[in-house]
Amino acid sequence: MKKFALAVIAVLLFSTAPAGAVPKAIAASEITKIAPIAEHEGAVISNQGVTIFANSEKKVLLTSFDFLGAERWKLVVGGAPDQIAMAAACDKEGNIWLAGLTAADVALETTSATSNPVNVDGVVVEQAPALRSELNSVTLWKISSSGSLIATYSESATSPLLITAISLSSNGISIMGDRGAGTVLINSTLTGKFTTAKTIGTAKSAFTSISRNSDGSAQIYGASSESLGGKKLVGVRDGILAKVNKSGALTNVVRSSANRATRTWQSATSTYFLVGDVKVSGKNESAFTKFNSSFAPTWTLRLPSQGAQLGAIGPNGGHYALFNSTSSIPGVTGWKPTTATPIVIRFDSKGVITQALKSAQVKSATTMAHIAGVGLVVVSQTGIYKG
């Protein structure tokens, strides 16, 4: 009788396993194109809409759209002999912050002719093209949600800088870039007081994402083939999760690695969801991992791929990932690409796939975000998409 009772209890325990343990099949549907847009350097998505920016004729051009694709406003940013924008982010008020470089005014030496020269051959002298001023000042532009330039802040840079990412908090801004000899981190107050640039690693390390905290510290993500923070290289190239203090010094480094593997983290959210690439033994995959604040993984998934692109925060603790899928996906029906094809998948808080959006028309995506009341919004060089 006792054995029978134990058997009954065991059956009851196993029968109460959550339904989510065996997820239902998800049918892949097509993402919807809202509007075509011009080629651009980058874009931001806020509750007000989508804003793209481009560099043209030594000026920065911004165009904002609503979520139906209608143009809201345009703005041309000038004011310096030359300027380029490279990265952007939005604050909680909907203001857009652009990070880039500007050139200072340069005095040109001129000489006046003392006599009229004789042009016996009738040669037409072509006007010499204007020289491009040196882009040597790190610059922040603050632009309102309605398209007005609120402020411009600049700080002289000591050498050329390719700005790769920007992140905001309630008390400042973190700017991440590359000078070819290591990643550079520069902090600024919201009123344009810049810190001295701090170099992290050498040319063997590259960081692609940053998330700033309210105390000025930050999380940075990317890849490295050198020792960092006392952690040695394991594979050919390891994915890197790192924490830096407000002075830009490394305080914690976690390596995502495997023997003979090449790994990199391409995109990260402020909620510690990362998407990246894994290459080992001739096999290419994208990795999708949710970490906690201590960089310990809570769930992870790998799928055959030719490159991860973007990650984004979703509703109810979920997340989105855009990647170039090369095979069918377990639990997703109607998806079996013959070549690398973009697809967006949504994970719930436990890593179960709950949505799949066919995204073959999405080329060179620049940003992606979920907006309450709107849904997922993806911006690429071919247009604005919604799913």
C-alpha positions in Angstrom: 0.0 0.0 0.0 2.9 2.3 0.9 4.5 1.7 -2.5 1.2 2.4 -4.3 0.8 5.7 -2.4 4.4 6.8 -3.4 3.7 5.9 -7.0 0.5 8.0 -7.0 2.4 11.0 -5.5 5.1 10.7 -8.2 2.5 10.7 -10.9 0.8 13.8 -9.5 4.2 15.6 -9.2 5.1 15.0 -12.8 1.7 15.8 -14.1 1.9 19.4 -12.6 4.9 20.4 -14.8 4.2 23.8 -16.4 2.6 23.8 -19.8 5.4 26.0 -21.0 7.9 23.1 -20.6 6.5 21.8 -24.0 6.0 25.0 -26.0 3.5 25.1 -28.7 4.6 25.5 -32.3 4.7 29.1 -33.6 3.9 29.9 -37.2 6.3 32.4 -38.7 4.5 35.5 -40.1 5.7 38.3 -42.4 6.9 41.5 -40.9 5.1 44.6 -42.2 6.8 47.4 -44.1 5.4 50.8 -43.0 7.4 53.2 -45.2 10.6 53.4 -47.3 13.3 55.7 -46.0 16.5 57.2 -47.3 19.9 55.7 -46.6 21.2 56.9 -43.2 24.0 56.6 -40.7 21.8 55.6 -37.8 18.4 55.8 -36.2 16.6 56.1 -32.8 13.1 54.9 -31.8 11.1 56.7 -29.1 7.5 56.9 -28.1 7.1 59.7 -30.6 8.3 57.8 -33.6 11.5 57.0 -35.6 14.3 59.5 -36.3 17.1 58.8 -38.8 20.3 60.8 -39.2 22.7 61.1 -42.2 25.9 63.0 -43.0 25.8 65.1 -46.1 27.9 68.0 -47.4 29.5 68.6 -44.0 26.2 68.8 -42.2 24.0 66.4 -40.3 20.5 65.8 -41.6 17.8 64.5 -39.3 14.3 63.3 -40.4 11.6 62.1 -38.0 8.6 59.9 -38.9 5.5 58.8 -37.0 4.7 55.1 -36.7 2.6 55.2 -39.8 5.6 56.4 -41.9 4.4 60.1 -42.2 7.2 62.7 -41.9 7.0 64.7 -38.7 9.9 67.1 -39.1 13.4 67.7 -40.6 16.4 69.4 -39.1 19.8 70.4 -40.6 22.6 70.6 -38.0 25.5 72.9 -39.0 27.3 75.6 -37.1 30.8 74.2 -37.6 33.0 74.1 -40.7 32.5 70.4 -40.8 30.6 67.8 -38.7 29.5 64.2 -38.7 27.2 62.2 -36.4 28.0 58.6 -35.6 25.7 57.4 -32.8 22.4 58.4 -31.2 20.2 57.7 -28.2 17.0 59.0 -26.6 16.4 60.2 -23.1 13.2 59.6 -21.1 11.8 63.0 -22.3 12.1 62.0 -25.9 15.1 64.3 -26.6 17.6 62.9 -29.1 21.3 62.9 -28.3 23.7 62.7 -31.2 27.4 61.9 -30.7 29.9 62.8 -33.4 32.9 64.9 -34.3 33.2 68.5 -35.4 36.0 70.6 -36.9 37.1 73.9 -35.4 37.3 77.1 -37.5 40.5 77.2 -39.5 42.1 80.5 -40.6 43.0 80.4 -44.3 46.1 82.2 -45.6 45.2 84.4 -48.6 47.6 86.2 -51.1 46.5 89.0 -53.3 48.0 89.3 -56.8 50.0 92.5 -57.4 49.7 92.3 -61.2 47.5 90.8 -63.9 49.2 87.7 -65.3 49.3 87.2 -69.1 47.4 84.0 -70.1 48.8 83.5 -73.7 47.4 80.0 -74.0 43.9 80.8 -72.8 44.0 78.1 -70.1 40.9 77.9 -67.9 42.0 77.6 -64.3 39.6 75.3 -62.4 38.6 76.2 -58.9 40.4 74.1 -56.3 38.0 72.1 -54.1 37.8 73.2 -50.5 39.9 71.3 -48.1 38.0 69.3 -45.5 38.7 70.6 -42.0 40.1 68.2 -39.4 37.4 66.6 -37.4 39.1 66.8 -34.0 36.4 67.7 -31.4 34.0 65.2 -29.8 30.6 66.7 -29.9 27.1 66.1 -28.5 24.0 67.6 -30.0 20.8 67.6 -27.9 17.6 67.8 -30.1 14.0 68.1 -28.8 11.3 65.5 -29.7 9.8 68.2 -31.9 13.0 68.8 -33.9 14.7 71.8 -32.4 18.4 72.0 -31.6 18.6 72.6 -27.9 22.3 72.5 -27.2 25.7 71.7 -28.7 28.6 70.6 -26.5 32.2 70.0 -27.8 35.5 68.8 -26.3 38.7 68.7 -28.2 40.0 65.2 -29.0 43.6 64.3 -29.1 43.4 62.0 -32.1 40.8 60.7 -34.6 38.0 58.7 -33.0 35.3 56.4 -34.5 32.3 56.6 -32.2 30.5 53.3 -32.0 27.9 53.7 -29.2 26.3 56.1 -26.8 24.3 55.4 -23.6 22.4 57.8 -21.3 21.5 57.8 -17.6 19.8 60.3 -15.4 23.1 62.1 -14.7 25.3 61.7 -17.7 26.3 60.2 -21.0 28.9 57.6 -21.9 30.4 57.6 -25.4 32.3 54.6 -26.7 34.6 54.7 -29.7 37.7 53.3 -31.4 41.0 54.9 -32.2 42.5 51.8 -33.8 44.6 51.0 -30.8 41.9 50.1 -28.3 38.4 51.0 -27.2 38.0 54.6 -25.9 35.4 55.6 -23.3 34.5 59.2 -22.6 31.9 60.4 -20.1 30.0 63.7 -20.1 27.6 65.4 -17.8 24.2 66.4 -19.3 25.6 70.0 -19.6 28.6 69.0 -21.7 31.5 68.6 -19.2 33.6 65.8 -20.7 36.1 63.6 -18.9 39.5 62.6 -20.2 39.3 59.7 -22.7 40.1 56.3 -21.1 41.5 53.5 -23.3 40.4 49.9 -22.7 42.5 47.1 -24.1 44.4 47.3 -27.4 43.5 46.8 -31.0 42.9 43.1 -30.2 39.7 44.1 -28.4 36.5 45.7 -29.8 33.4 46.7 -27.9 30.1 47.2 -29.7 27.5 48.0 -27.0 27.4 50.0 -23.8 24.8 50.4 -21.1 25.4 53.3 -18.6 24.2 53.1 -14.9 23.0 56.0 -12.8 26.3 56.2 -10.8 28.3 56.6 -14.0 29.6 53.1 -14.2 28.7 51.0 -17.3 28.5 47.5 -18.8 30.3 47.1 -22.1 30.1 44.1 -24.5 32.1 42.9 -27.5 35.0 40.6 -28.2 38.7 40.2 -27.5 41.7 38.1 -28.4 43.9 39.4 -25.5 43.9 39.1 -21.7 41.5 41.6 -20.1 41.0 42.3 -16.4 43.2 39.4 -15.5 41.1 36.9 -17.6 43.1 35.1 -20.3 42.1 34.3 -23.8 40.5 30.8 -24.2 39.4 30.5 -27.8 40.6 32.2 -31.0 38.5 35.2 -29.9 36.2 35.4 -26.9 33.0 37.2 -26.4 33.4 39.8 -23.6 31.0 41.1 -20.9 32.7 43.7 -18.8 31.9 46.3 -16.1 33.8 49.6 -15.8 33.6 52.2 -13.0 32.8 55.9 -13.6 36.5 56.5 -14.3 36.5 53.9 -17.1 38.6 51.3 -15.3 37.7 47.6 -15.7 36.2 46.1 -12.5 34.8 42.8 -13.8 35.4 40.7 -17.0 33.5 37.6 -18.0 34.6 35.7 -21.2 32.2 33.7 -23.4 34.5 31.2 -24.8 35.3 27.7 -26.1 38.4 26.0 -27.4 39.2 27.0 -31.0 36.0 29.1 -31.1 35.6 32.7 -32.4 32.9 34.5 -30.4 31.6 38.0 -30.3 28.7 39.8 -28.7 27.1 42.1 -31.4 24.2 43.7 -29.4 23.0 44.0 -25.8 20.1 45.5 -23.9 20.1 47.2 -20.5 18.4 44.1 -19.2 21.4 41.9 -19.9 20.1 40.2 -23.0 22.9 39.6 -25.5 23.0 38.4 -29.1 26.2 37.4 -30.8 28.0 35.0 -33.1 29.8 31.7 -32.5 32.1 30.1 -35.1 33.8 26.8 -34.3 34.8 23.7 -36.3 33.3 25.1 -39.5 29.9 25.7 -37.9 28.3 29.2 -37.7 25.7 30.0 -35.1 24.1 32.9 -33.4 23.9 32.8 -29.6 21.0 34.4 -27.6 21.6 34.6 -23.8 19.9 36.3 -20.9 22.3 37.1 -18.1 21.6 38.4 -14.6 23.3 41.6 -13.3 26.3 39.4 -12.1 26.8 38.2 -15.7 25.6 34.7 -14.9 23.4 33.2 -17.7 19.8 32.4 -16.8 19.0 30.9 -20.2 20.6 30.5 -23.6 20.0 29.2 -27.1 22.1 28.8 -30.2 20.7 28.6 -33.8 22.4 28.1 -37.1 23.1 31.5 -38.6 25.3 33.7 -40.7 25.3 36.6 -38.3 23.4 38.1 -35.4 22.3 41.7 -35.8 20.2 43.2 -33.0 18.6 42.6 -29.7 15.7 44.5 -28.0 13.7 44.5 -24.9 10.2 43.1 -25.3 7.0 43.1 -23.1 6.5 41.1 -19.9 10.2 40.4 -19.4 10.7 39.1 -23.0 13.2 40.0 -25.6 13.6 40.1 -29.4 16.5 39.1 -31.6 17.2 39.8 -35.3 19.6 37.4 -37.0 20.4 35.8 -40.4 18.9 32.3 -40.1 20.3 29.5 -42.2 18.0 26.6 -41.2 14.6 25.7 -39.7 14.1 26.7 -36.1 12.7 24.2 -33.5 9.2 25.1 -32.6 8.7 27.5 -35.6 6.6 26.3 -38.5 6.7 27.8 -42.0 10.4 28.7 -41.8 13.1 26.8 -43.8 15.4 29.2 -45.6 17.7 27.9 -48.3 20.1 30.9 -47.9 20.9 33.1 -44.9 17.7 35.1 -44.4 16.8 37.7 -41.6 14.2 36.7 -39.1 13.1 38.2 -35.8 12.2 35.9 -32.9 10.7 36.9 -29.6 11.5 35.1 -26.4 9.5 35.1 -23.2 11.1 35.6 -19.8 12.2 32.0 -19.7 13.7 31.8 -23.2 10.8 30.1 -25.0 10.1 31.4 -28.5 6.7 33.0 -28.7 6.8 34.8 -32.1 8.7 34.6 -35.4 8.7 37.3 -38.0 10.0 36.6 -41.5 12.2 39.6 -42.3 13.8 38.9 -45.7 13.0 42.5 -46.8 14.9 44.0 -43.9 18.4 44.9 -45.2 21.1 46.3 -43.0 19.1 47.0 -39.9 20.2 49.9 -37.8 17.9 49.7 -34.7 15.0 47.8 -33.2 12.7 48.5 -30.2 9.3 47.5 -28.8 7.0 50.4 -28.2 3.9 50.0 -26.0 0.7 50.3 -28.1 2.7 50.0 -31.3 4.6 46.7 -31.1 8.0 45.9 -32.5 9.6 48.5 -34.7 12.6 47.7 -36.9 14.5 50.4 -38.9 16.8 49.4 -41.8 18.3 50.9 -44.9 15.3 49.7 -46.8 12.5 51.1 -44.6 10.6 51.1 -41.3 9.0 47.8 -40.4 6.5 46.7 -37.7 5.6 43.4 -36.3 
